[in-house]
Amino acid sequence: MTERTRKSPGRRALLGAALLGTTAIGLSAAGTAEAAERGRDDDTRKSAGRKSDGRSLRDLPVPTVVGHRGASGYRPEHTLGSYQLALDLGADIVEQDVVPTKDGHLVCRHENDISGTTDVASHPEFAGRRTTKTVDGVALTGWFTEDFTLAELKTLRATERIPGNRQKNTLYDGRWEIPTFEEVLRWAEAEGRKRGKPVWLYTETKHPSYFRGLGLALEEPLAKLLRRYGRDRADAALILQSFEPDSVRRLSRLVSTPRIVLLGGANSRPWDFTEAGDPRTVADLVTPAGLKWMATFAQGIGPTLDLVVPRDSAGRLAAPTTLVRDAHAQGLILHPYTMRNENTFLPSEFRRGTDPNAYGDAFGAFRAYFATGIDGIFSDNADTALLAAADARRA
């Protein structure tokens, strides 16, 4: 396995770190929009005197297991139910994506298009909000968070995004509302007090250039919330992430919270680069020069798994790239995305049977990815990932 080439605790020492607890503790879904406003001044005063967590990014177990959008393999994504289950299963970090409302609140949705993740289509009062927009160069028709106030969004309920693949998750359709990011911060604080350890969060700014163009910039209100809840320091139990390097750089000037640059396919181009006329693609960013540049404002990268181990024309894993070695040489950690248990998402050699929605040999795929020396992985199935991570530590 590739070793890190930086002055930090060795990989073997990190591998021995303990996983976060898995005690099942319930918390009801968040309340009304008005409740989100209460206690803001008190929170600000309390966070100013709050001591540091005494932890850092380097203290996380390796491989780190990130609950992708919570426990989205088992519950509708980006709900408090999904986040709670990921934490209860033992995920080291729980992920959120944030987008804005019309009135400037940050809510947790993978996309601003909520057509497939809420019951908005069944609300006749919002039928006139359906529209077509171009987001990051792609025309989309549906309902969008920036056209709703928070109070209006709170009347909707979350639904399973891919019901064809995850029919069982539809059992929970309508059970949870859309959480604000502030509600998630409060949930994490409450869970941290119960568990006696900080709850790590992994927070992504979605389409930040697009929203900045609408006058709904994400970075400043996000930084304000991080400061309010004492998660603005370098040792905060939170990681910021974005597919737009400029958003990560903006955040680096606002808070000291650890930061990750997300990377799509090699031939893709970050949207902020497109808008700025920057010709670089992801292939340029994963070169030693590109990694060195990102290391000036980020502590790691979140590449698609195909950048670590490409797939051949038959969908089988090919030889690993040098990305892990090259990133570690620049002091960057790697948290690739996304592992899922279903056949349809796995490399072809790990698929079992003919049902694309049945589970394949996920453990075999995890072994292949962990063998490259990655520092962690995003997974829809935190319980599976944690068992695979424990296997990797024993190897």
Beta strands, then each sheet from edge to edge (+ up, - down):
strand 1: 64-67
strand 2: 93-100
strand 3: 106-108
strand 4: 131-135
strand 5: 138-142
strand 6: 200-205
strand 7: 238-242
strand 8: 259-263
strand 9: 300-303
strand 10: 333-334
strand 11: 376-379
sheet 1: 3+ 2- 1- 11-
sheet 2: 3+ 2- 6- 7- 8- 9- 10-
sheet 3: 4+ 5-
end
